[in-house]
């Protein structure tokens, strides 16, 4: 009887999913088969009762970018919930900010994880996204040269920065830094660098050229990299401009889709890079150990950083 009830509930979710896929421009043959794995995940979120807004947004999606972003959020939530690691969705961190953080989790040690998520696509999509979000503002320009090979990395940096700090230099959404609060920006990067982004790219984003072998360097200054007196004035300006980001964001959680058979059905893997100006390697391992129950660490070819 329990299994039959689940089948009935899933059957009620499938038409809603099919409608949102169709409204978003996806033509799917046999949606009851293709979308069944996603419907099964959504059933668990529905039963958890904390994701009603996520589900309603997903069923109301009417463009591909929004749909894919919501599927990412739903998959992330499902992996934690199915591992008995509860998340809260759309949580306000501060009384002085009406904006909400995507996910909140209190880990067994009592630490609070505030996680804001973004999906990152290939270069043109990233450019459009930045233009849409930032308009004509040049606040997020972090140019260190004009090498096209570095363009995706620079755009990823700007996107990460814009998730936490507005054009006036103010922190948005995140906690202002309670002793037990960890602010984490989550970025899904499966499609970046033609699907070949690796841990060197993640270290370039966060700690710049000094943290990667010479062949992987791209004249990049990292978001968490330490400033030095011998750096050029442009670097000093960057550090000053994004001081709020650098003093309140504890880490970047990079996500990849693994074993995806269809855009609606995939498993997420992770690589966590912490801000060593705010937390220790031990703190980072504590967070990663908690996440490891929900997601597998990303395995890269060659040596890991």
Buried (B, 14 or more C-beta within 10 A) or exposed (E): EEEEEBEEBBEEBBBBBBBBBEBBEBEBEEBBEBBBBBBBBBBBBBEBEBBEEBBEBBBBBEEEBBBBBBBBBBBBBBBBBBBEBEBBBBBEBBEEBEEBBBBBBBBEEEBBBBBBBBBBBEBEBBEEBBEEEBEEEEBBEBEBEEEEEBBBBBBBBBBBBBBBBBEEEEBBBBBEEEEEBBBBBBBBBBBBBEEEBBBBBBBBBBBBBEBBEEEBBBBBBBBBBEEEEEBEEEBEEBBEBBEBBBEBBBBBBBBBBBEBEEBBBBBBBBBBBBBBEBBEEEBBEBBBEBBBEBBBEBEBEEEEB
